């Protein structure tokens, strides 16, 4: 990304990287993608939900556009889930449902719903990185997310 304002820090792969906003002196998360992300960025900027990362800026580029999100204060669920108690995992699953419901009301989906794209804030609350337009494939994606969440670290949901 050719932008003097945002200094890249860590590349997470799949078009996602952390960066430093030199103008406002704060960390941010930047998602890059091909095509015009302008409409998606406008929709995302209107969403204010405690379990969804806020879109802060949109940067058009030659061949790749970028959406700048607030930076989460914690790690990802991929890092936290293996050692987390089941009660935390259940809470995170419920929080993900609230975030997905909010996105669905606006015609957006979660995008690739993987543990490494769901972040934690400083209070162990999830912050979902929102995806693009919703599709019929969102529910199977959520099923896979739950399976990954509850099997992380070899732990499974205890039988009743």
N, C-alpha and C positions, 0 to 999 in steps of 0.2 A: 504494500500500500504506500503510495507516494503522498504523504501528508505531513507537513511540518508540525502540526498540532499534537498528533498522537505518536508517541514513541513506543514501538513494539517491545514487549517484555518476554512473554512465554507463548509458544505456539502449541495449541492443544490438538492440532490436526483437524481435518474436515472443515477448513475455512473458519476456524475459531482461534482467537488469540487474545491474550491480555495485553494491555498497553497502558501507558501513562499519559493522561491529558495534561500537557504542559501549560495550557492556558488557564485551566481551572485547578491545577495542582491536585489531581485525584486519579485513582485507578479506574479503568474502564475495561469492558469486554467488547471485542469487535468481531462481528460475524461477517464474512465475505462470501459473495455468491455471484454466479453469472446471471445475466439478465437484469431486468429493471426491478429493483426492490423498493421503488419509491412508494407504490401503493401500500405495500405491506408495512413499510416504515411509518406511514401516516396512520394506519390502523393501530399499529403497536404503540405509537406515541400517545394514543388516546386511552390506553389501558393502564389503570392504576389499581393493582391488586397485590396484596401482601405476599402472595406466593408466585408472582411472575416478575421477572427482571424488567425494569423500565427501559424503554428505548429512549435514548437521549439525542441522537443525531443520525443523520443520513448523509452518506458521502458517495455521490455518483463517481464512477471511475470508467476508464477505458477497458471494457470487457468484464470488469468485476466491480460490483457495487458493494458498499459496506454499510452496516447498521451498527451504531455504537450503543451499547447497553451499559447500565450501571454495573459496577463490579460487585460480585458477591463478596461477603466478608469472610466466608469459610471455604472449605474444600468442596469436593463433589460427593455425591452419594456413593460413587464407586470407591472412594477413599474411606468413607465413614461406615458404610453398611456392613462390611465383614466383621467388625468388632462391636456393632451396635446391638443392644438388646431388642428383642422382638417388639416390645411396646413402642420403641422409637420407630421401628420400621412400619408398624401399623399406622402410627401418626403421620409419617411421611407419605404413606399411600393415600390416606384421607386428604391430606393437604394437596397432593397431586390431583385428586378428584375435583377439589374446589377450583384449582387453577385451570384444569381442562374444561370444566363447565363454563368458566368465564370466557375462555378462548372460543368455545363452540358458539356461545351467544353472539360473538362478533364475526363468525364465519372463519375463524382461524383454527388451526390444529396445533398439536404439540411439536410437529416436526419429528425428527428422529428421537424418539423417547428412549434414551439410554441413560444409565446411571451417571455417565461422565458428562452429561448435558443438564443435569439437575444439581443445583448447588445448594449449599447451606449458608444461612446467615449466622451471625454470632449467637443467636438464641436457639439453634437447632431447628429452625423453621426452613422449609425448602424454598428455593427460588428457581422456578422453571424458566429455562431459556425457550421462549416461544418459537414455533415454527411458522410455516406458511399456511396456505389454504387448507381447510379441513377436508378429509376424504373418508370414504368408507373403511379405509385401512387403519384408522386411528384406534379402534377398539382392540384389534389383534396386537397392535403396537403396545397398547396399555397392558394387555395380558402378558406380553413378553417382559415389559418393564417390571410388573409385579413378580413374575417368576425370578428375574434377576435380583430384585430387591430382597426377596425372602430366601434365596438360595446362596447369597453372597457369603463367602467364608465357610461354605459347607453347612450353614445352619438352615433349617427348614422351619416352617410354621408348625408348632407342636399340634398333634392330633387332639381333638376334643374327647 
